[in-house]
Amino acid sequence: IHRDIKPANIFLNKLANGKYVFKIGDFGLVKWNDATIQTGGFGTARNMSPEQYSRGQKYTNKTDIYPMGFIFFELLMGKHPDDISP
């Protein structure tokens, strides 16, 4: 579980055979724990899943799927949902 999926953490790498592959990385603070939220939390607030906002809830694979929706939205619309005025 990554817990901070955002465009800045997705990289496009070219392989030796000429094909491209996406990789997820992060140059932030790395801390291993029992998958419960800690003081200060992890993640970027505008892309956080609901369980990241609630203290004490377990992280699941959905923690990383939720922010992918924001990324797909940005790919299609060119803006984050928070940046679109009604």
Secondary structure as the mmCIF struct_conf table of DSSP 4:
data_model
#
loop_
_struct_conf.conf_type_id
_struct_conf.id
_struct_conf.beg_label_comp_id
_struct_conf.beg_label_asym_id
_struct_conf.beg_label_seq_id
_struct_conf.end_label_comp_id
_struct_conf.end_label_asym_id
_struct_conf.end_label_seq_id
BEND BEND1 ARG A 3 ARG A 3
HELX_RH_3T_P HELX_RH_3T_P1 PRO A 7 ASN A 9
STRN STRN1 ILE A 10 LYS A 14
TURN_TY1_P TURN_TY1_P1 ALA A 16 ASN A 17
BEND BEND2 GLY A 18 GLY A 18
STRN STRN2 TYR A 20 ILE A 24
BEND BEND3 GLY A 28 GLY A 28
BEND BEND4 ASP A 34 ALA A 35
STRN STRN3 THR A 36 THR A 36
TURN_TY1_P TURN_TY1_P2 THR A 39 GLY A 40
BEND BEND5 PHE A 42 GLY A 43
HELX_RH_3T_P HELX_RH_3T_P2 ALA A 45 ASN A 47
HELX_RH_AL_P HELX_RH_AL_P1 PRO A 50 TYR A 53
BEND BEND6 SER A 54 SER A 54
TURN_TY1_P TURN_TY1_P3 ARG A 55 GLY A 56
HELX_LH_PP_P HELX_LH_PP_P1 GLN A 57 GLN A 57
STRN STRN4 LYS A 58 LYS A 58
HELX_LH_PP_P HELX_LH_PP_P2 TYR A 59 TYR A 59
TURN_TY1_P TURN_TY1_P4 ASN A 61 ASN A 61
HELX_RH_AL_P HELX_RH_AL_P2 LYS A 62 MET A 77
BEND BEND7 GLY A 78 LYS A 79
HELX_RH_3T_P HELX_RH_3T_P3 PRO A 81 ASP A 83
#
